[in-house]
Amino acid sequence: MTDRTQAGDATTSRGWLWIVLLIPYIALLWLPFYNDSRPSFAGFPFFYWYQFLWVPLTSLLLYVVYRSAK
């Protein structure tokens, strides 16, 4: 019975990993937030550089989740 309790605690404590994985999904799903041309960065409208910014951020978040779940 102790093993089950410890396994349940591990599952509960790792619930935050799912939230971390949902951050990029929600940030890119909410289109009205970034559907604008200003502010521009290096000639790119906000719409594009916001999405480009999430590529390395998502990779970093996936790495954090991977290392934490190991």
mmJSON file of the N, C-alpha and C atoms, coordinates in Angstrom:
{"data_MODEL":{"atom_site":{
"group_PDB":["ATOM","ATOM","ATOM","ATOM","ATOM","ATOM","ATOM","ATOM","ATOM","ATOM","ATOM","ATOM","ATOM","ATOM","ATOM","ATOM","ATOM","ATOM","ATOM","ATOM","ATOM","ATOM","ATOM","ATOM","ATOM","ATOM","ATOM","ATOM","ATOM","ATOM","ATOM","ATOM","ATOM","ATOM","ATOM","ATOM","ATOM","ATOM","ATOM","ATOM","ATOM","ATOM","ATOM","ATOM","ATOM","ATOM","ATOM","ATOM","ATOM","ATOM","ATOM","ATOM","ATOM","ATOM","ATOM","ATOM","ATOM","ATOM","ATOM","ATOM","ATOM","ATOM","ATOM","ATOM","ATOM","ATOM","ATOM","ATOM","ATOM","ATOM","ATOM","ATOM","ATOM","ATOM","ATOM","ATOM","ATOM","ATOM","ATOM","ATOM","ATOM","ATOM","ATOM","ATOM","ATOM","ATOM","ATOM","ATOM","ATOM","ATOM","ATOM","ATOM","ATOM","ATOM","ATOM","ATOM","ATOM","ATOM","ATOM","ATOM","ATOM","ATOM","ATOM","ATOM","ATOM","ATOM","ATOM","ATOM","ATOM","ATOM","ATOM","ATOM","ATOM","ATOM","ATOM","ATOM","ATOM","ATOM","ATOM","ATOM","ATOM","ATOM","ATOM","ATOM","ATOM","ATOM","ATOM","ATOM","ATOM","ATOM","ATOM","ATOM","ATOM","ATOM","ATOM","ATOM","ATOM","ATOM","ATOM","ATOM","ATOM","ATOM","ATOM","ATOM","ATOM","ATOM","ATOM","ATOM","ATOM","ATOM","ATOM","ATOM","ATOM","ATOM","ATOM","ATOM","ATOM","ATOM","ATOM","ATOM","ATOM","ATOM","ATOM","ATOM","ATOM","ATOM","ATOM","ATOM","ATOM","ATOM","ATOM","ATOM","ATOM","ATOM","ATOM","ATOM","ATOM","ATOM","ATOM","ATOM","ATOM","ATOM","ATOM","ATOM","ATOM","ATOM","ATOM","ATOM","ATOM","ATOM","ATOM","ATOM","ATOM","ATOM","ATOM","ATOM","ATOM","ATOM","ATOM","ATOM","ATOM","ATOM","ATOM","ATOM","ATOM","ATOM","ATOM","ATOM","ATOM","ATOM"],
"id":[1,2,3,4,5,6,7,8,9,10,11,12,13,14,15,16,17,18,19,20,21,22,23,24,25,26,27,28,29,30,31,32,33,34,35,36,37,38,39,40,41,42,43,44,45,46,47,48,49,50,51,52,53,54,55,56,57,58,59,60,61,62,63,64,65,66,67,68,69,70,71,72,73,74,75,76,77,78,79,80,81,82,83,84,85,86,87,88,89,90,91,92,93,94,95,96,97,98,99,100,101,102,103,104,105,106,107,108,109,110,111,112,113,114,115,116,117,118,119,120,121,122,123,124,125,126,127,128,129,130,131,132,133,134,135,136,137,138,139,140,141,142,143,144,145,146,147,148,149,150,151,152,153,154,155,156,157,158,159,160,161,162,163,164,165,166,167,168,169,170,171,172,173,174,175,176,177,178,179,180,181,182,183,184,185,186,187,188,189,190,191,192,193,194,195,196,197,198,199,200,201,202,203,204,205,206,207,208,209,210],
"type_symbol":["N","C","C","N","C","C","N","C","C","N","C","C","N","C","C","N","C","C","N","C","C","N","C","C","N","C","C","N","C","C","N","C","C","N","C","C","N","C","C","N","C","C","N","C","C","N","C","C","N","C","C","N","C","C","N","C","C","N","C","C","N","C","C","N","C","C","N","C","C","N","C","C","N","C","C","N","C","C","N","C","C","N","C","C","N","C","C","N","C","C","N","C","C","N","C","C","N","C","C","N","C","C","N","C","C","N","C","C","N","C","C","N","C","C","N","C","C","N","C","C","N","C","C","N","C","C","N","C","C","N","C","C","N","C","C","N","C","C","N","C","C","N","C","C","N","C","C","N","C","C","N","C","C","N","C","C","N","C","C","N","C","C","N","C","C","N","C","C","N","C","C","N","C","C","N","C","C","N","C","C","N","C","C","N","C","C","N","C","C","N","C","C","N","C","C","N","C","C","N","C","C","N","C","C","N","C","C","N","C","C"],
"label_atom_id":["N","CA","C","N","CA","C","N","CA","C","N","CA","C","N","CA","C","N","CA","C","N","CA","C","N","CA","C","N","CA","C","N","CA","C","N","CA","C","N","CA","C","N","CA","C","N","CA","C","N","CA","C","N","CA","C","N","CA","C","N","CA","C","N","CA","C","N","CA","C","N","CA","C","N","CA","C","N","CA","C","N","CA","C","N","CA","C","N","CA","C","N","CA","C","N","CA","C","N","CA","C","N","CA","C","N","CA","C","N","CA","C","N","CA","C","N","CA","C","N","CA","C","N","CA","C","N","CA","C","N","CA","C","N","CA","C","N","CA","C","N","CA","C","N","CA","C","N","CA","C","N","CA","C","N","CA","C","N","CA","C","N","CA","C","N","CA","C","N","CA","C","N","CA","C","N","CA","C","N","CA","C","N","CA","C","N","CA","C","N","CA","C","N","CA","C","N","CA","C","N","CA","C","N","CA","C","N","CA","C","N","CA","C","N","CA","C","N","CA","C","N","CA","C","N","CA","C","N","CA","C","N","CA","C","N","CA","C","N","CA","C","N","CA","C"],
"label_alt_id":[null,null,null,null,null,null,null,null,null,null,null,null,null,null,null,null,null,null,null,null,null,null,null,null,null,null,null,null,null,null,null,null,null,null,null,null,null,null,null,null,null,null,null,null,null,null,null,null,null,null,null,null,null,null,null,null,null,null,null,null,null,null,null,null,null,null,null,null,null,null,null,null,null,null,null,null,null,null,null,null,null,null,null,null,null,null,null,null,null,null,null,null,null,null,null,null,null,null,null,null,null,null,null,null,null,null,null,null,null,null,null,null,null,null,null,null,null,null,null,null,null,null,null,null,null,null,null,null,null,null,null,null,null,null,null,null,null,null,null,null,null,null,null,null,null,null,null,null,null,null,null,null,null,null,null,null,null,null,null,null,null,null,null,null,null,null,null,null,null,null,null,null,null,null,null,null,null,null,null,null,null,null,null,null,null,null,null,null,null,null,null,null,null,null,null,null,null,null,null,null,null,null,null,null,null,null,null,null,null,null],
"label_comp_id":["MET","MET","MET","THR","THR","THR","ASP","ASP","ASP","ARG","ARG","ARG","THR","THR","THR","GLN","GLN","GLN","ALA","ALA","ALA","GLY","GLY","GLY","ASP","ASP","ASP","ALA","ALA","ALA","THR","THR","THR","THR","THR","THR","SER","SER","SER","ARG","ARG","ARG","GLY","GLY","GLY","TRP","TRP","TRP","LEU","LEU","LEU","TRP","TRP","TRP","ILE","ILE","ILE","VAL","VAL","VAL","LEU","LEU","LEU","LEU","LEU","LEU","ILE","ILE","ILE","PRO","PRO","PRO","TYR","TYR","TYR","ILE","ILE","ILE","ALA","ALA","ALA","LEU","LEU","LEU","LEU","LEU","LEU","TRP","TRP","TRP","LEU","LEU","LEU","PRO","PRO","PRO","PHE","PHE","PHE","TYR","TYR","TYR","ASN","ASN","ASN","ASP","ASP","ASP","SER","SER","SER","ARG","ARG","ARG","PRO","PRO","PRO","SER","SER","SER","PHE","PHE","PHE","ALA","ALA","ALA","GLY","GLY","GLY","PHE","PHE","PHE","PRO","PRO","PRO","PHE","PHE","PHE","PHE","PHE","PHE","TYR","TYR","TYR","TRP","TRP","TRP","TYR","TYR","TYR","GLN","GLN","GLN","PHE","PHE","PHE","LEU","LEU","LEU","TRP","TRP","TRP","VAL","VAL","VAL","PRO","PRO","PRO","LEU","LEU","LEU","THR","THR","THR","SER","SER","SER","LEU","LEU","LEU","LEU","LEU","LEU","LEU","LEU","LEU","TYR","TYR","TYR","VAL","VAL","VAL","VAL","VAL","VAL","TYR","TYR","TYR","ARG","ARG","ARG","SER","SER","SER","ALA","ALA","ALA","LYS","LYS","LYS"],
"label_asym_id":["A","A","A","A","A","A","A","A","A","A","A","A","A","A","A","A","A","A","A","A","A","A","A","A","A","A","A","A","A","A","A","A","A","A","A","A","A","A","A","A","A","A","A","A","A","A","A","A","A","A","A","A","A","A","A","A","A","A","A","A","A","A","A","A","A","A","A","A","A","A","A","A","A","A","A","A","A","A","A","A","A","A","A","A","A","A","A","A","A","A","A","A","A","A","A","A","A","A","A","A","A","A","A","A","A","A","A","A","A","A","A","A","A","A","A","A","A","A","A","A","A","A","A","A","A","A","A","A","A","A","A","A","A","A","A","A","A","A","A","A","A","A","A","A","A","A","A","A","A","A","A","A","A","A","A","A","A","A","A","A","A","A","A","A","A","A","A","A","A","A","A","A","A","A","A","A","A","A","A","A","A","A","A","A","A","A","A","A","A","A","A","A","A","A","A","A","A","A","A","A","A","A","A","A","A","A","A","A","A","A"],
"label_entity_id":["1","1","1","1","1","1","1","1","1","1","1","1","1","1","1","1","1","1","1","1","1","1","1","1","1","1","1","1","1","1","1","1","1","1","1","1","1","1","1","1","1","1","1","1","1","1","1","1","1","1","1","1","1","1","1","1","1","1","1","1","1","1","1","1","1","1","1","1","1","1","1","1","1","1","1","1","1","1","1","1","1","1","1","1","1","1","1","1","1","1","1","1","1","1","1","1","1","1","1","1","1","1","1","1","1","1","1","1","1","1","1","1","1","1","1","1","1","1","1","1","1","1","1","1","1","1","1","1","1","1","1","1","1","1","1","1","1","1","1","1","1","1","1","1","1","1","1","1","1","1","1","1","1","1","1","1","1","1","1","1","1","1","1","1","1","1","1","1","1","1","1","1","1","1","1","1","1","1","1","1","1","1","1","1","1","1","1","1","1","1","1","1","1","1","1","1","1","1","1","1","1","1","1","1","1","1","1","1","1","1"],
"label_seq_id":[1,1,1,2,2,2,3,3,3,4,4,4,5,5,5,6,6,6,7,7,7,8,8,8,9,9,9,10,10,10,11,11,11,12,12,12,13,13,13,14,14,14,15,15,15,16,16,16,17,17,17,18,18,18,19,19,19,20,20,20,21,21,21,22,22,22,23,23,23,24,24,24,25,25,25,26,26,26,27,27,27,28,28,28,29,29,29,30,30,30,31,31,31,32,32,32,33,33,33,34,34,34,35,35,35,36,36,36,37,37,37,38,38,38,39,39,39,40,40,40,41,41,41,42,42,42,43,43,43,44,44,44,45,45,45,46,46,46,47,47,47,48,48,48,49,49,49,50,50,50,51,51,51,52,52,52,53,53,53,54,54,54,55,55,55,56,56,56,57,57,57,58,58,58,59,59,59,60,60,60,61,61,61,62,62,62,63,63,63,64,64,64,65,65,65,66,66,66,67,67,67,68,68,68,69,69,69,70,70,70],
"pdbx_PDB_ins_code":[null,null,null,null,null,null,null,null,null,null,null,null,null,null,null,null,null,null,null,null,null,null,null,null,null,null,null,null,null,null,null,null,null,null,null,null,null,null,null,null,null,null,null,null,null,null,null,null,null,null,null,null,null,null,null,null,null,null,null,null,null,null,null,null,null,null,null,null,null,null,null,null,null,null,null,null,null,null,null,null,null,null,null,null,null,null,null,null,null,null,null,null,null,null,null,null,null,null,null,null,null,null,null,null,null,null,null,null,null,null,null,null,null,null,null,null,null,null,null,null,null,null,null,null,null,null,null,null,null,null,null,null,null,null,null,null,null,null,null,null,null,null,null,null,null,null,null,null,null,null,null,null,null,null,null,null,null,null,null,null,null,null,null,null,null,null,null,null,null,null,null,null,null,null,null,null,null,null,null,null,null,null,null,null,null,null,null,null,null,null,null,null,null,null,null,null,null,null,null,null,null,null,null,null,null,null,null,null,null,null],
"Cartn_x":[0.813,0.0,0.864,2.005,2.902,3.407,3.675,4.143,3.1,1.841,0.774,0.663,0.79,0.712,1.864,3.037,4.186,4.033,3.51,3.281,2.235,1.192,0.162,0.712,1.593,2.22,3.115,3.832,4.698,3.874,2.731,1.858,1.296,0.883,0.333,1.391,2.597,3.651,4.121,3.868,4.258,3.14,2.045,0.949,1.334,2.303,2.738,3.422,3.933,4.571,3.561,2.334,1.293,0.973,0.979,0.712,1.817,3.058,4.184,4.051,3.597,3.417,2.26,1.285,0.135,0.421,1.437,1.731,1.911,2.787,2.931,1.655,0.949,-0.29,-1.308,-1.492,-2.449,-1.967,-0.675,-0.125,-0.275,-0.177,-0.317,-1.75,-2.56,-3.954,-4.779,-4.394,-5.132,-4.729,-5.214,-4.834,-5.131,-6.25,-6.486,-5.412,-4.683,-3.634,-2.493,-2.094,-0.922,-1.245,-2.494,-2.885,-2.769,-1.535,-1.272,0.07,0.265,1.534,2.519,2.029,2.905,2.927,3.984,5.285,6.083,6.849,7.68,9.072,9.716,11.058,11.911,12.949,13.863,13.101,12.054,11.271,10.165,10.107,9.057,7.867,6.663,5.488,5.361,4.67,4.491,3.93,3.006,2.376,3.42,4.472,5.475,6.525,7.049,8.129,7.626,6.355,5.791,5.788,5.409,5.412,6.832,7.739,9.142,9.751,9.352,9.865,9.469,8.296,7.82,8.516,9.202,9.916,11.023,11.962,12.97,12.401,11.398,10.794,10.132,9.442,8.801,9.851,10.929,12.011,12.59,12.763,13.284,12.313,11.035,10.042,9.976,10.066,10.083,11.299,12.424,13.634,13.456,12.879,12.643,11.713,10.651,9.713,10.381,11.154,11.852,12.795,13.602,14.558,13.848,12.722,11.992,11.262,10.807,10.043,10.942,12.198,13.142,13.338],
"Cartn_y":[-1.185,0.0,1.259,1.193,2.337,2.682,1.676,1.935,2.691,2.345,3.037,4.488,4.72,6.077,6.912,6.359,7.088,7.331,6.383,6.568,7.648,7.668,8.701,10.076,10.171,11.448,11.931,11.014,11.397,11.923,11.295,11.754,13.131,13.346,14.634,15.721,15.419,16.436,16.771,15.897,16.178,16.816,17.162,17.811,19.158,19.82,21.11,20.967,19.783,19.573,19.71,19.268,19.42,20.892,21.654,23.091,23.759,23.371,23.93,23.582,22.373,21.975,22.716,23.145,23.86,25.338,25.894,27.322,27.718,27.06,27.471,27.254,26.179,25.877,27.005,27.426,28.492,29.825,30.09,31.361,31.526,30.432,30.513,30.288,29.698,29.473,30.759,31.656,32.89,33.924,33.766,34.578,36.069,36.496,37.947,38.683,37.984,38.627,39.114,38.331,38.696,38.973,39.155,39.453,40.956,41.428,42.846,42.989,44.107,44.322,45.107,45.765,46.522,45.896,45.902,46.487,45.572,46.169,45.36,45.219,44.146,43.86,43.421,44.182,43.905,43.787,44.58,44.581,43.548,42.668,41.663,42.202,42.051,42.428,41.546,42.046,41.332,39.941,39.806,38.512,37.438,37.776,36.792,36.575,37.666,37.455,36.866,37.06,36.414,34.889,34.438,33.002,32.448,33.201,32.771,32.697,33.592,33.6,32.331,31.81,30.621,29.342,29.347,28.126,27.77,28.677,28.297,28.204,29.022,28.933,27.582,27.085,25.776,24.681,24.794,23.811,23.822,25.001,25.115,24.51,24.781,24.223,22.698,22.181,20.726,20.094,20.768,20.275,20.244,21.297,21.365,20.232,20.009,18.941,17.583,17.393,16.12,15.816,16.814,16.616,16.406,17.053,16.933,15.602,15.071,13.821,12.593,12.769,11.653,10.976],
"Cartn_z":[0.0,0.0,0.0,0.597,0.631,-0.761,-1.589,-2.939,-3.746,-3.583,-4.303,-3.864,-2.589,-2.063,-2.601,-2.635,-3.158,-4.645,-5.383,-6.812,-7.043,-6.242,-6.365,-6.054,-5.055,-4.72,-5.848,-6.49,-7.605,-8.765,-9.023,-10.102,-9.789,-8.56,-8.162,-8.227,-7.796,-7.793,-9.203,-10.142,-11.531,-12.346,-11.711,-12.416,-13.004,-12.395,-12.915,-14.271,-14.577,-15.88,-17.011,-16.76,-17.783,-18.011,-16.95,-17.081,-17.888,-17.641,-18.397,-19.879,-20.178,-21.574,-22.245,-21.476,-22.035,-22.303,-21.693,-21.85,-23.32,-24.098,-25.5,-26.313,-25.998,-26.715,-26.525,-25.302,-25.009,-25.563,-25.426,-25.9,-27.413,-28.148,-29.599,-30.069,-29.234,-29.585,-29.497,-28.621,-28.398,-29.449,-30.644,-31.8,-31.658,-31.099,-30.992,-30.189,-29.338,-28.562,-29.443,-30.421,-31.216,-32.685,-33.018,-34.394,-34.653,-34.741,-34.968,-35.661,-36.321,-37.006,-36.147,-35.114,-34.229,-32.861,-32.157,-32.476,-33.399,-34.254,-35.147,-34.538,-34.906,-34.405,-35.581,-35.876,-36.998,-38.316,-38.467,-39.694,-39.739,-38.747,-38.698,-37.905,-38.422,-37.625,-36.386,-35.398,-34.128,-34.345,-35.286,-35.561,-35.841,-36.605,-36.978,-35.896,-35.341,-34.376,-33.071,-32.752,-31.572,-31.744,-32.928,-33.202,-33.266,-33.897,-33.947,-32.556,-31.68,-30.317,-29.562,-29.865,-29.157,-29.593,-30.712,-31.141,-30.146,-29.843,-28.841,-27.422,-27.106,-25.781,-25.561,-26.571,-26.461,-26.328,-27.063,-26.938,-25.532,-24.974,-23.62,-22.603,-22.76,-21.85,-21.961,-23.177,-23.356,-22.686,-22.762,-22.115,-20.592,-20.054,-18.61,-18.175,-18.924,-18.584,-18.707,-19.745,-19.945,-18.786,-18.409,-17.318,-15.975,-15.788,-14.521,-14.405,-15.524,-15.516,-15.479,-15.699,-15.771,-14.463],
"occupancy":[1.0,1.0,1.0,1.0,1.0,1.0,1.0,1.0,1.0,1.0,1.0,1.0,1.0,1.0,1.0,1.0,1.0,1.0,1.0,1.0,1.0,1.0,1.0,1.0,1.0,1.0,1.0,1.0,1.0,1.0,1.0,1.0,1.0,1.0,1.0,1.0,1.0,1.0,1.0,1.0,1.0,1.0,1.0,1.0,1.0,1.0,1.0,1.0,1.0,1.0,1.0,1.0,1.0,1.0,1.0,1.0,1.0,1.0,1.0,1.0,1.0,1.0,1.0,1.0,1.0,1.0,1.0,1.0,1.0,1.0,1.0,1.0,1.0,1.0,1.0,1.0,1.0,1.0,1.0,1.0,1.0,1.0,1.0,1.0,1.0,1.0,1.0,1.0,1.0,1.0,1.0,1.0,1.0,1.0,1.0,1.0,1.0,1.0,1.0,1.0,1.0,1.0,1.0,1.0,1.0,1.0,1.0,1.0,1.0,1.0,1.0,1.0,1.0,1.0,1.0,1.0,1.0,1.0,1.0,1.0,1.0,1.0,1.0,1.0,1.0,1.0,1.0,1.0,1.0,1.0,1.0,1.0,1.0,1.0,1.0,1.0,1.0,1.0,1.0,1.0,1.0,1.0,1.0,1.0,1.0,1.0,1.0,1.0,1.0,1.0,1.0,1.0,1.0,1.0,1.0,1.0,1.0,1.0,1.0,1.0,1.0,1.0,1.0,1.0,1.0,1.0,1.0,1.0,1.0,1.0,1.0,1.0,1.0,1.0,1.0,1.0,1.0,1.0,1.0,1.0,1.0,1.0,1.0,1.0,1.0,1.0,1.0,1.0,1.0,1.0,1.0,1.0,1.0,1.0,1.0,1.0,1.0,1.0,1.0,1.0,1.0,1.0,1.0,1.0,1.0,1.0,1.0,1.0,1.0,1.0],
"B_iso_or_equiv":[0.0,0.0,0.0,0.0,0.0,0.0,0.0,0.0,0.0,0.0,0.0,0.0,0.0,0.0,0.0,0.0,0.0,0.0,0.0,0.0,0.0,0.0,0.0,0.0,0.0,0.0,0.0,0.0,0.0,0.0,0.0,0.0,0.0,0.0,0.0,0.0,0.0,0.0,0.0,0.0,0.0,0.0,0.0,0.0,0.0,0.0,0.0,0.0,0.0,0.0,0.0,0.0,0.0,0.0,0.0,0.0,0.0,0.0,0.0,0.0,0.0,0.0,0.0,0.0,0.0,0.0,0.0,0.0,0.0,0.0,0.0,0.0,0.0,0.0,0.0,0.0,0.0,0.0,0.0,0.0,0.0,0.0,0.0,0.0,0.0,0.0,0.0,0.0,0.0,0.0,0.0,0.0,0.0,0.0,0.0,0.0,0.0,0.0,0.0,0.0,0.0,0.0,0.0,0.0,0.0,0.0,0.0,0.0,0.0,0.0,0.0,0.0,0.0,0.0,0.0,0.0,0.0,0.0,0.0,0.0,0.0,0.0,0.0,0.0,0.0,0.0,0.0,0.0,0.0,0.0,0.0,0.0,0.0,0.0,0.0,0.0,0.0,0.0,0.0,0.0,0.0,0.0,0.0,0.0,0.0,0.0,0.0,0.0,0.0,0.0,0.0,0.0,0.0,0.0,0.0,0.0,0.0,0.0,0.0,0.0,0.0,0.0,0.0,0.0,0.0,0.0,0.0,0.0,0.0,0.0,0.0,0.0,0.0,0.0,0.0,0.0,0.0,0.0,0.0,0.0,0.0,0.0,0.0,0.0,0.0,0.0,0.0,0.0,0.0,0.0,0.0,0.0,0.0,0.0,0.0,0.0,0.0,0.0,0.0,0.0,0.0,0.0,0.0,0.0,0.0,0.0,0.0,0.0,0.0,0.0],
"pdbx_formal_charge":[null,null,null,null,null,null,null,null,null,null,null,null,null,null,null,null,null,null,null,null,null,null,null,null,null,null,null,null,null,null,null,null,null,null,null,null,null,null,null,null,null,null,null,null,null,null,null,null,null,null,null,null,null,null,null,null,null,null,null,null,null,null,null,null,null,null,null,null,null,null,null,null,null,null,null,null,null,null,null,null,null,null,null,null,null,null,null,null,null,null,null,null,null,null,null,null,null,null,null,null,null,null,null,null,null,null,null,null,null,null,null,null,null,null,null,null,null,null,null,null,null,null,null,null,null,null,null,null,null,null,null,null,null,null,null,null,null,null,null,null,null,null,null,null,null,null,null,null,null,null,null,null,null,null,null,null,null,null,null,null,null,null,null,null,null,null,null,null,null,null,null,null,null,null,null,null,null,null,null,null,null,null,null,null,null,null,null,null,null,null,null,null,null,null,null,null,null,null,null,null,null,null,null,null,null,null,null,null,null,null],
"auth_seq_id":[1,1,1,2,2,2,3,3,3,4,4,4,5,5,5,6,6,6,7,7,7,8,8,8,9,9,9,10,10,10,11,11,11,12,12,12,13,13,13,14,14,14,15,15,15,16,16,16,17,17,17,18,18,18,19,19,19,20,20,20,21,21,21,22,22,22,23,23,23,24,24,24,25,25,25,26,26,26,27,27,27,28,28,28,29,29,29,30,30,30,31,31,31,32,32,32,33,33,33,34,34,34,35,35,35,36,36,36,37,37,37,38,38,38,39,39,39,40,40,40,41,41,41,42,42,42,43,43,43,44,44,44,45,45,45,46,46,46,47,47,47,48,48,48,49,49,49,50,50,50,51,51,51,52,52,52,53,53,53,54,54,54,55,55,55,56,56,56,57,57,57,58,58,58,59,59,59,60,60,60,61,61,61,62,62,62,63,63,63,64,64,64,65,65,65,66,66,66,67,67,67,68,68,68,69,69,69,70,70,70],
"auth_comp_id":["MET","MET","MET","THR","THR","THR","ASP","ASP","ASP","ARG","ARG","ARG","THR","THR","THR","GLN","GLN","GLN","ALA","ALA","ALA","GLY","GLY","GLY","ASP","ASP","ASP","ALA","ALA","ALA","THR","THR","THR","THR","THR","THR","SER","SER","SER","ARG","ARG","ARG","GLY","GLY","GLY","TRP","TRP","TRP","LEU","LEU","LEU","TRP","TRP","TRP","ILE","ILE","ILE","VAL","VAL","VAL","LEU","LEU","LEU","LEU","LEU","LEU","ILE","ILE","ILE","PRO","PRO","PRO","TYR","TYR","TYR","ILE","ILE","ILE","ALA","ALA","ALA","LEU","LEU","LEU","LEU","LEU","LEU","TRP","TRP","TRP","LEU","LEU","LEU","PRO","PRO","PRO","PHE","PHE","PHE","TYR","TYR","TYR","ASN","ASN","ASN","ASP","ASP","ASP","SER","SER","SER","ARG","ARG","ARG","PRO","PRO","PRO","SER","SER","SER","PHE","PHE","PHE","ALA","ALA","ALA","GLY","GLY","GLY","PHE","PHE","PHE","PRO","PRO","PRO","PHE","PHE","PHE","PHE","PHE","PHE","TYR","TYR","TYR","TRP","TRP","TRP","TYR","TYR","TYR","GLN","GLN","GLN","PHE","PHE","PHE","LEU","LEU","LEU","TRP","TRP","TRP","VAL","VAL","VAL","PRO","PRO","PRO","LEU","LEU","LEU","THR","THR","THR","SER","SER","SER","LEU","LEU","LEU","LEU","LEU","LEU","LEU","LEU","LEU","TYR","TYR","TYR","VAL","VAL","VAL","VAL","VAL","VAL","TYR","TYR","TYR","ARG","ARG","ARG","SER","SER","SER","ALA","ALA","ALA","LYS","LYS","LYS"],
"auth_asym_id":["A","A","A","A","A","A","A","A","A","A","A","A","A","A","A","A","A","A","A","A","A","A","A","A","A","A","A","A","A","A","A","A","A","A","A","A","A","A","A","A","A","A","A","A","A","A","A","A","A","A","A","A","A","A","A","A","A","A","A","A","A","A","A","A","A","A","A","A","A","A","A","A","A","A","A","A","A","A","A","A","A","A","A","A","A","A","A","A","A","A","A","A","A","A","A","A","A","A","A","A","A","A","A","A","A","A","A","A","A","A","A","A","A","A","A","A","A","A","A","A","A","A","A","A","A","A","A","A","A","A","A","A","A","A","A","A","A","A","A","A","A","A","A","A","A","A","A","A","A","A","A","A","A","A","A","A","A","A","A","A","A","A","A","A","A","A","A","A","A","A","A","A","A","A","A","A","A","A","A","A","A","A","A","A","A","A","A","A","A","A","A","A","A","A","A","A","A","A","A","A","A","A","A","A","A","A","A","A","A","A"],
"auth_atom_id":["N","CA","C","N","CA","C","N","CA","C","N","CA","C","N","CA","C","N","CA","C","N","CA","C","N","CA","C","N","CA","C","N","CA","C","N","CA","C","N","CA","C","N","CA","C","N","CA","C","N","CA","C","N","CA","C","N","CA","C","N","CA","C","N","CA","C","N","CA","C","N","CA","C","N","CA","C","N","CA","C","N","CA","C","N","CA","C","N","CA","C","N","CA","C","N","CA","C","N","CA","C","N","CA","C","N","CA","C","N","CA","C","N","CA","C","N","CA","C","N","CA","C","N","CA","C","N","CA","C","N","CA","C","N","CA","C","N","CA","C","N","CA","C","N","CA","C","N","CA","C","N","CA","C","N","CA","C","N","CA","C","N","CA","C","N","CA","C","N","CA","C","N","CA","C","N","CA","C","N","CA","C","N","CA","C","N","CA","C","N","CA","C","N","CA","C","N","CA","C","N","CA","C","N","CA","C","N","CA","C","N","CA","C","N","CA","C","N","CA","C","N","CA","C","N","CA","C","N","CA","C","N","CA","C","N","CA","C","N","CA","C","N","CA","C"],
"pdbx_PDB_model_num":[1,1,1,1,1,1,1,1,1,1,1,1,1,1,1,1,1,1,1,1,1,1,1,1,1,1,1,1,1,1,1,1,1,1,1,1,1,1,1,1,1,1,1,1,1,1,1,1,1,1,1,1,1,1,1,1,1,1,1,1,1,1,1,1,1,1,1,1,1,1,1,1,1,1,1,1,1,1,1,1,1,1,1,1,1,1,1,1,1,1,1,1,1,1,1,1,1,1,1,1,1,1,1,1,1,1,1,1,1,1,1,1,1,1,1,1,1,1,1,1,1,1,1,1,1,1,1,1,1,1,1,1,1,1,1,1,1,1,1,1,1,1,1,1,1,1,1,1,1,1,1,1,1,1,1,1,1,1,1,1,1,1,1,1,1,1,1,1,1,1,1,1,1,1,1,1,1,1,1,1,1,1,1,1,1,1,1,1,1,1,1,1,1,1,1,1,1,1,1,1,1,1,1,1,1,1,1,1,1,1]
}}}
